Amino acid sequence: MIKVSQLTVRYGELKAVEDLSLEVQRGEILSLVGPSGCGKTTVVKAILGLIPYEGKIEIFTSRLGYCPQKDVLFDWMTVYENAVLPLVLRKEQPPSNIKELFERFGLSGFEEKRPYQLSGGMRQKLSLLRAVLSGEELLVLDEPFSSVDAYTRKKLQIWLSEIVHRMKSTVVLITHDVEEAVFLSDRILILSDRPARILKEIRVPFSKPRTIKTFSDPRFSEIEEEVLETLMNQP
C-alpha cells in the first residue's frame, strides 16, 4: 500500500529525517513511535506530499484519508457538513452508505448539531469519519487521541480497532503513547531522536480486533517494555 525508500527531509540546515525506508502492507496497522520532536509528523507530511523531500514515496491507492493531531472542525457548519466536506471539495456525492457510517461512528442523530455541541470523544469520531470519507483504503492518523482524557482514549482505541478491522483499512499511526501503539498495531517502528531513523521494528501478535482483554495479556506489558527500553537506551 505504501513504500518509502531512503526518505530524507531537511528544514534548511536542520535534517529532520535521514535515510528512512519502510513499507506498509494492505490491511496493516503500522505505528511510528519516537521521542517528541524526532520527526514523526515530518514523515507523515512527506507521505502526504505536503513538504519537499529526498528519496522515493509510492502510494498504491488514491483513496487516502488524513486525521491530524487537532480535529480542525468548523463550528459554523453542521456535523454532517463537516463530515462530507472533502467530498464537497472534490465535487463528489456522499456514498450510499452514509447513514450507516454515521451509525457506525456513533454520530447518528447528531447530523444537524454543531461540533461545539459534541464531547471531545465525539469530535474525534467526527474527525475520523471525515478521514474515512476522504479515503477508507488508507488512513494516516497523527496522534488522533492526544487531546482526550485517558478513559476516553481507551474507549476510542477499542472502537477504532473494531472500525478499522471491519473496513479492512490500512493505517499509518503516529503516536507518542507506547501503550496505544502496542494495542492498535500489527507492527511498531521505533524512531530515533532527530534526525529520525528506524531503530527497531517490533511485531505485535494479538488477533484483531483488539478488546479490553488485550491490555491484560501478559505479552502486552512485555512488548511495551521492549519499546520503552529501545527508546530510552538509544545512543
QUIBEL-V521446 format. One record per residue. N is the residue number from 1. RES is the residue in one small letter. SS is DSSP state (2 for helix, 1 for strand, 0 for the rest). PSI is psi as a letter, one per 40 degrees, with the letter a starting at -180 (999 if undefined). BURIAL is I if it has 24 or more other C-alpha atoms within 12 Angstrom, else O. Layout:
# QUIBEL-V521446
N/RES/SS/PSI/BURIAL, N/RES/SS/PSI/BURIAL
This chain:
# QUIBEL-V521446
1/m/0/d/I, 2/i/1/h/I, 3/k/1/h/O, 4/v/1/h/I, 5/s/1/h/O, 6/q/1/f/O, 7/l/1/h/I, 8/t/1/h/I, 9/v/1/h/I, 10/r/1/i/I, 11/y/1/g/O, 12/g/0/b/O, 13/e/0/e/O, 14/l/1/h/O, 15/k/1/h/O, 16/a/1/d/I, 17/v/1/h/I, 18/e/1/h/I, 19/d/1/f/I, 20/l/1/h/I, 21/s/1/h/I, 22/l/1/i/I, 23/e/1/i/I, 24/v/1/h/I, 25/q/0/i/I, 26/r/0/h/I, 27/g/0/e/I, 28/e/0/i/I, 29/i/1/h/I, 30/l/1/h/I, 31/s/1/i/I, 32/l/1/h/I, 33/v/1/h/I, 34/g/0/i/I, 35/p/0/i/I, 36/s/0/h/O, 37/g/0/e/O, 38/c/0/e/I, 39/g/0/e/I, 40/k/2/d/I, 41/t/2/d/I, 42/t/2/d/I, 43/v/2/d/I, 44/v/2/d/I, 45/k/2/d/I, 46/a/2/d/I, 47/i/2/d/I, 48/l/0/e/I, 49/g/0/f/O, 50/l/0/e/O, 51/i/0/i/O, 52/p/0/i/O, 53/y/0/i/I, 54/e/1/i/I, 55/g/1/a/O, 56/k/1/h/O, 57/i/1/h/I, 58/e/1/h/O, 59/i/1/h/I, 60/f/0/f/O, 61/t/0/i/O, 62/s/0/e/O, 63/r/0/g/O, 64/l/1/h/I, 65/g/1/i/I, 66/y/1/h/I, 67/c/1/h/I, 68/p/0/i/I, 69/q/0/d/I, 70/k/0/i/O, 71/d/0/d/I, 72/v/0/f/O, 73/l/0/i/I, 74/f/0/h/O, 75/d/0/e/O, 76/w/0/e/O, 77/m/0/i/O, 78/t/1/i/I, 79/v/2/d/I, 80/y/2/d/I, 81/e/2/d/I, 82/n/2/d/I, 83/a/2/d/I, 84/v/2/e/I, 85/l/2/d/I, 86/p/2/d/I, 87/l/2/d/I, 88/v/2/d/O, 89/l/2/d/O, 90/r/0/e/O, 91/k/0/f/O, 92/e/0/i/O, 93/q/0/i/O, 94/p/0/i/I, 95/p/0/i/O, 96/s/0/d/O, 97/n/0/f/O, 98/i/2/d/O, 99/k/2/d/O, 100/e/2/d/O, 101/l/2/d/I, 102/f/2/d/I, 103/e/2/d/O, 104/r/2/d/I, 105/f/0/e/I, 106/g/0/f/I, 107/l/0/e/I, 108/s/0/h/O, 109/g/0/e/O, 110/f/0/e/I, 111/e/0/d/I, 112/e/0/e/O, 113/k/0/i/I, 114/r/1/i/I, 115/p/2/d/I, 116/y/2/e/O, 117/q/2/e/O, 118/l/0/i/I, 119/s/0/i/O, 120/g/2/d/I, 121/g/2/d/I, 122/m/2/d/I, 123/r/2/d/I, 124/q/2/d/I, 125/k/2/d/I, 126/l/2/d/I, 127/s/2/d/I, 128/l/2/d/I, 129/l/2/d/I, 130/r/2/d/I, 131/a/2/d/I, 132/v/2/d/I, 133/l/2/d/I, 134/s/2/d/I, 135/g/2/g/I, 136/e/0/e/I, 137/e/0/d/I, 138/l/1/h/I, 139/l/1/h/I, 140/v/1/h/I, 141/l/1/h/I, 142/d/1/g/I, 143/e/0/f/I, 144/p/0/e/I, 145/f/0/e/I, 146/s/0/e/I, 147/s/0/e/O, 148/v/0/i/I, 149/d/0/i/O, 150/a/2/d/O, 151/y/2/d/O, 152/t/2/d/O, 153/r/2/d/I, 154/k/2/d/I, 155/k/2/d/I, 156/l/2/d/I, 157/q/2/d/I, 158/i/2/d/I, 159/w/2/d/I, 160/l/2/d/I, 161/s/2/d/I, 162/e/2/d/I, 163/i/2/d/I, 164/v/2/d/I, 165/h/2/d/I, 166/r/2/d/O, 167/m/2/e/I, 168/k/0/f/I, 169/s/0/i/I, 170/t/1/h/I, 171/v/1/h/I, 172/v/1/h/I, 173/l/1/h/I, 174/i/1/h/I, 175/t/1/i/I, 176/h/0/e/I, 177/d/0/h/I, 178/v/2/d/I, 179/e/2/d/I, 180/e/2/d/I, 181/a/2/d/I, 182/v/2/d/I, 183/f/2/d/I, 184/l/2/d/I, 185/s/0/i/I, 186/d/0/d/I, 187/r/1/i/I, 188/i/1/h/I, 189/l/1/h/I, 190/i/1/h/I, 191/l/1/i/I, 192/s/0/i/I, 193/d/0/i/I, 194/r/0/h/I, 195/p/0/i/I, 196/a/1/h/I, 197/r/0/i/I, 198/i/1/h/I, 199/l/1/d/I, 200/k/1/i/I, 201/e/1/h/I, 202/i/1/h/I, 203/r/1/i/I, 204/v/0/h/I, 205/p/0/e/O, 206/f/0/i/I, 207/s/0/i/O, 208/k/0/i/I, 209/p/0/i/I, 210/r/0/i/I, 211/t/0/i/O, 212/i/2/d/O, 213/k/2/d/O, 214/t/2/d/I, 215/f/2/d/I, 216/s/2/e/O, 217/d/0/h/O, 218/p/2/d/O, 219/r/2/d/O, 220/f/2/d/I, 221/s/2/d/O, 222/e/2/d/O, 223/i/2/d/I, 224/e/2/d/I, 225/e/2/d/O, 226/e/2/d/I, 227/v/2/d/I, 228/l/2/d/I, 229/e/2/d/O, 230/t/2/d/I, 231/l/2/d/I, 232/m/2/d/O, 233/n/0/e/O, 234/q/0/i/O, 235/p/0/999/O
